Structure formats: C-alpha cells, structure tokens
C-alpha cells in the first residue's frame, strides 16, 4: 500500500476552516461542560452558541481533554479513508493531556505509523503548525522529513492574545506564569503567550485595547525581522468587529506573508479566556 499521510488535530488548535476541509485532516473534539451536560467542542456546540450560553450561565462551564472514544474514532476514520501515516498536532502538553492521550491510543493501531507533535502552543499558535503540515503534504514531502520540519517550525511559531480580563483564566486554573499579574490595582489589558515549555506567560501589559493591539503588532514585527516567508493569523472570541479591524490592519502593514488567516477560537478555549479575546499567530518559516 502506498504511504498516505494524514493530520490529526485537536479542536483547541483552531485550524482555519479552509484547511479543515481537506480529506486528510481529522479533528478530535475537547469536551465542554455546562453543569452535567457534556458537549463536544466544535461538534455539539459552536462558538456563537457557546458565548450566548455563557452569558446566561449561573456557573462557569468547564472543559476536559477529548474522550478516548473520540480519539479512537478519529484514528479509525483516517484509516478507513486509506491513510497509514498520521501526524498528530496537539496543543501544549503543559495545558492539556491531549498529546499524551493521543500517543497512548495510537498504540492500539500498530499497523499505522503515528508521530505526536507537542506544539507547546495553544489555539492558532498550534493551528499554524497544522497549516504548515498541510502545505508540506500538498508538496509531496515524506513522513520523516515532515516530522523534522514541523518540529523545527514549531519553535518559530508563536501566538499572542489579548484578553479584557484574567477572571476566566483564574477560574479555570490555567493561569500559569500570568499569576503575577493577578491582584494588580491597575486596569491592565494583559498580552499573553506560551513560553518554551508551553506555559502561559505575560508578554506585556497595556492600559487600553488599542495599546494592546499595538504592542502585539510590534512584537510580531520584531519576530518576523527581515523574513519574507511567514504565515499570519488573527482570531477572536466573540469579538468579530475588532478581529476584522486587526486583520485588515495586519494585512496592510505586513507585506511578506505567504498566507494570512482569520477565524474564531473554539468554545473550549473560550471557557478559559471569556469573551473579547483577540489572538494573533505568527509562523516564521525561514
């Protein structure tokens, strides 16, 4: 049988919709809980519905990693479509047990070659690794070279996000190194990213939304440097107007990108960030 490569992603990687349409990509959904009600992320509940329910919720929802059944089903679906080499791209193992779960369940399919990439990233930061994997597969790369290139590129892929409040990160226990900002008497607008271990850390703080976006833009410009080979993405959590404005601003300001994407974040991420988030991902490919 000819080798056929597929991509397995978790729903919190926020892979752009155009990429998710490809036959060789399969998503495993996180679980979102409103009380005792369990909903599969981006399957049983989409972002718009999630934020509407969040407004009315008496108690904040919670999340968990994908079920073993969901992961097993995703593997089987790809196998049934003829794929025998799978690259699994997962959000940071410091923020979720998904990468470990996928690795364990992959052992149930010994005839399939599987490699799990811990992106040490979150949201579109992880999603851009899937974007690049898709581009490489379309260009005919072999499996071993794909793994090497994705591991290299993951080190040069970052996400920066602005949240109006830290309340949701605190409630969800995902605060990481951002904890030092808790209790500040200042009305700050934190800018957060993932460090080299995949843990949340504060990049900067701003006094206004406009200042926060400006600082994200400046940080990304510094990361890009002189590169003319990079991907960008702008995403939102119930903040579509600001997302569109930032998307257009970045599209005009940065002229060397190969692709620029836009979209929303998954409900499972929204649980921990609340409404209003703007995230920007950058992937330097040089």
N, C-alpha and C positions, 0 to 999 in steps of 0.2 A: 504494500500500500504506500502511495506517495505520502511524504510528510506534509501535513497541513497544520498551520499554526493558528491557534485561536487565543483570544484575550478574555480573561475573566476579571471583572471589576466589581467592587462593592459600591453600593448606592451612594455612600458618602464621598466618593471620588468625583462626583458631579461631572461626569464625562459629557461633553457637548452633544446635543441631540443628533447632529449630523453624523457624528462618529458612531453613536449607539445604533444607528440604522444598519450598519454593516453586518453581514451574516456571521462573521467570525467573532463577534463580541456578545458576551452574555453577562448579565448583571445579577449579583446576589444582593437581596434587599436586607438592610438593617431592620430592626423591629422598633416600632414606636408604640408607646402605651399611654392611653388616656384612661386612667384608673385600671380596671381589669381588662379593658378592650385592647387587644393586640392587633396592630396594623402593619403590613409590610410596606416599608419605605418606598415611595415612588411606584408602588403596585396597587395597594389598597387605599393609599392617601397621597395626593399630590400637594405641592407647596401652597397653592391658593387656598385649598380646603383646610390645610393644616393651620395656617395663620388665622383663619376665621374661627376655627375651633379653639385656638389658643386664647383668643380674646374673651371667650365665654367660659373657659375652664376655671373651675373652682380650685383646682390643684394643678400644679405644673406637670406636664407629661414627662415621661422618662423614656429611655432607649436601652436597647441591648444589641449585641452582635447578631449577625444572621443565625438562624437556626441551622442545625446540622442537616435537616431535611432540605432547606433551601439551597445550601451549598452542594449537597449531593445531587439535587435535581439539576442545578446549573451545569455541573460536570457531565451528567448523563445527556443533557440536551445537546451539548457541544459534541460529545462522542457520537450521538445519533445522527448528527449532521456531517460526520466523517472526519472530525478533527482528532488528531492523535498527538499533538504537542500543544501544551497550554501554558501561557504566561499569565500568572495571576498578579494583578496590580492592586495593592491594598493600602489603605491609609495607615498612618503611623502606628506601629505596634505599641508605642507608649500611650496611645489614646484609645486603642481598641484591640480586642483579642482576635479580630477577624483574620489577620495574616496567619496566626498560629492555628486557628480552626481550619482554614483552607489547607494548610500544609498537612495537618493530621488526616483530613478526609481524603486528600489526594492519594494517600496510601491505599485506599480502598480500590483504586484504579491503577494497578501495577503495570498494565499494558500501555498506559498513557504517560508520556514524559511531561512532568509539571515542574515549573520553577515559580516560586513566590517572590515577588519584589515588594519589600517593605519600603515604601517611598519616604518614610519619615516625614510625611507631609499630610495635609488634610484638604478636603474639598477639591477645588480646581487645581490646587498645587499637585495633588495626586492625579487628578484627571488629565493634566497635561502630559504626564508620563504615558497614559493610555493613548492620547492623541499621537504622540511620537511613535509609540509602538505600532499604531495603525499605519502611519506613514511609511515606516520601515518594512512592514509586512507587504504593503502595496508595492514597494520597490523590490520585493523578492529576496529579502535578507534571510539567511538561515538562522536556525534557532539559537545556536551557540553565540553567534555574532549579535543577535538581538538582545540576549541577556546582558552581554558585555556592554553594549551601547546604552541600554536602559539604565543599568546601574551607574554608568558614567554620567548620563544626563540628569539622573535624579539628584545628583549632588549640586547641579547648577539650575535647579528648579525651585522656585520659592512662591509662597502665597503670602500676601499681606492683607489683613482685613481690619476694617474699622467697625466698631460696634458702639451704639449710643450709650449702652450701659453694660456693666460687668455682672449685673444681677443674675443673669441666666447661667453664665459660666460658673459663678459661685454656687448656685443652687444645684447644678449638675455635677459638681465636684471635678470639673475639667480645667481648673484654673491654672495649674502648672506654675511656672515662674512668674506669672502675672500677679500672683498673690501679693506681691509687694506694693501693688497699686491700690489694693483694697483698703478702704477706710480713709482715703485721701479726702480732705475737705474741699479740694478743688473740683470744679465741674469739668473734668477732663474727658477728652474723646480718645480712648486708647487705640493704638495701632498694634496689632498682634501678628506674630508669625510663629513658625516652628523652628526650633534650633536644630543643631546637628544630631541630636538624639531623638528628634521628633516630638519634643515637648513644647507647649505654648510658652512664649516669652514676649515681653513688651519691647517693641522696636522703638516706639516713640509715643509721646502723648501730645495732644493738641487741645486748644481751647474751643475750637469750633469745627463743624463738619467740613467747611471749606478748607481750613488749615490742615485737617487730617488727610483729605484727598491730595492736597498739595505736597504733603510730606511723603505720602505713598508714591506719588509721581516722581519726586526727586530721588527717592530710594531706588526705584526701579531703573531710572536713568543711570544711576551710578553702577548698578549691577550689569546693565547692558554694555556700558562703556562704548567701545568702537565697533562692537559686533553688528553685523548685518545679517545674522542668521539666528532668529529667535521667534518664539511664539508668545502671544499675549492673550489674556482672557479677563473679562470683567463679569462678575456675578453679583447677585443681590439676594437678600432675604426680605421679601415684602417691601422693597424699595425700588420699584421699576423705573420711576422717573429719574432718580439720581443715577441709577445704573446706566440708563441711556445717555445721560449727560456726560458721565465719566467715559463711557465707551467712545462717544464721538470726540471728546477731548483727546483721549489717548490715540485714537485712530489718526487724528490730525497731527499730533505732536511727535509721534514715533513713526519714522518712515522706513525702518529697516526690517520690520517684522515679516515673517513668512505667512503667518495666519494670526487673526485676532478673532476671538470667540466671545460670545456673551450668553448669559443664561441665568438660571436661578439655583439656589442651593437646596439640598434635599431637606425634607422635613426632619430627619434625624439630626442634621446639623442645626437646624432652626431651633430645636429643643434647647440646645446649649448656648445659642447666641441671641435668641429673641429676634423680634422684627427690627428692620432698619439697617441690617448689615450690608456693607459693600466690600467685596473682595476682589483683589487683582492678582492674577497669577502671571509669572514670567518664567520662561524656559529658554536659557541661552544654550545654543546648540554647537557653538564653536569648540 
